[in-house]
Each structure stands twice: as structure tokens, then as C-alpha cells.
């Protein structure tokens, strides 16, 4: 299933449960931050099942956030990719991204 198709299914699910009409972008953003905390906890514990669940939960919250802002998450990803696609460089072992001029 494409990103756009699953995004639409999540929006429909959220609308059916009155999350979209009865929530706010701010609430969904805070929920996403809470889910990020769960993702961090799962990562620290190396709990792959919880990591997968948490990533999914973060994405659902971001999709809801975007829907409440009248934008699509897929569009945001496309714009981000367009901004980074021509960047050159590597991530060093110390976590610093070193740009190259190639």
C-alpha cells in the first residue's frame, strides 16, 4: 500500500472516531510528542515490537496533525525530500554530517 493510501485510511479512521473534528492540531502534536517518548523508551530497551508500535503511533498522530492543518503528510515528505535530495556528504561516526562539494 502506498504512503498516500495508508494516510487516507488513517484519516478516515480518525474521522469515523471523531478524532479529526473533535481534536486540535495542538493536541495531536502533544500526543505525537508523548508517543515519541514511548519510542525513546522502547529504543533504550531495544524492544523491537514496541519500537514498531511507537513509530506507527507517532505517524498516526502526525497524520492527524496534518489533517487538522489541512495539509498531507505525504506532501510534507515530498517537500523535505526535494530540499535534501541534492545534498552531498556523509554522517561521521561522531554524529556530525559533513557536507562535501562534489
C-alpha positions in Angstrom: 0.0 0.0 0.0 1.3 3.5 -0.8 2.0 6.1 1.8 -0.9 8.2 0.4 -3.3 5.3 0.6 -2.5 4.5 4.2 -2.6 8.2 5.1 -6.1 8.3 3.7 -7.2 5.2 5.6 -5.9 6.7 8.8 -7.7 10.0 8.2 -10.9 8.1 7.5 -10.4 6.0 10.7 -9.8 9.2 12.7 -12.8 10.9 11.2 -15.0 7.9 12.0 -13.9 8.1 15.6 -14.4 11.9 15.8 -10.7 12.5 16.4 -10.4 14.9 13.4 -13.5 17.0 14.1 -13.1 17.0 17.9 -9.3 17.4 18.4 -6.9 20.2 17.6 -3.6 20.3 15.9 -2.0 21.2 19.3 -3.5 18.2 21.0 -2.3 15.9 18.2 1.2 17.4 18.3 1.4 16.8 22.1 0.1 13.3 21.6 2.9 12.8 19.0 5.4 14.0 21.5 4.1 11.6 24.1 4.4 8.8 21.6 8.0 9.9 20.8 8.7 9.4 24.5 7.4 5.9 24.3 9.6 5.3 21.2 12.6 6.6 23.0 11.8 4.2 25.9 11.4 1.3 23.5 14.6 2.2 21.8 16.6 2.3 25.1 15.1 -1.1 25.9 15.8 -2.4 22.4 12.1 -3.6 22.3 11.6 -4.1 18.6 7.8 -4.8 18.9 7.3 -1.6 21.0 9.5 0.3 18.6 7.3 -0.7 15.6 4.2 0.1 17.6 5.5 3.5 18.7 6.7 4.6 15.2 3.2 3.7 13.9 1.5 5.7 16.8 3.8 8.7 16.1 2.8 8.6 12.4 -0.9 8.4 13.2 -0.6 11.5 15.4 1.4 13.3 12.7 -1.2 12.4 10.0 -4.0 13.7 12.3 -2.0 16.8 13.0 -1.5 17.4 9.3 -5.2 16.8 8.6 -6.2 19.4 11.2 -3.7 21.8 9.5 -5.3 20.9 6.1 -2.1 19.5 4.7 -1.0 16.0 3.8 2.0 14.2 5.5 3.0 12.8 2.1 3.2 16.3 0.7 5.5 17.3 3.6 7.7 14.3 2.9 7.9 15.2 -0.8 8.9 18.8 0.1 11.5 17.6 2.6 13.0 15.2 0.0 13.1 17.9 -2.6 15.1 20.0 -0.2 17.6 17.3 0.7 17.9 15.2 -2.5 20.9 17.0 -3.9 22.8 17.4 -0.6 26.2 15.7 -0.7 28.1 14.4 2.3 28.3 11.7 4.9 27.4 11.2 8.5 30.6 10.8 10.5 30.8 8.3 13.4 30.6 11.2 15.9 27.1 12.1 14.5 28.2 15.2 12.6 27.0 15.5 9.0 30.0 16.6 6.9 29.0 18.3 3.7 31.1 17.7 0.5 31.4 19.9 -2.5 31.1 17.1 -5.1 
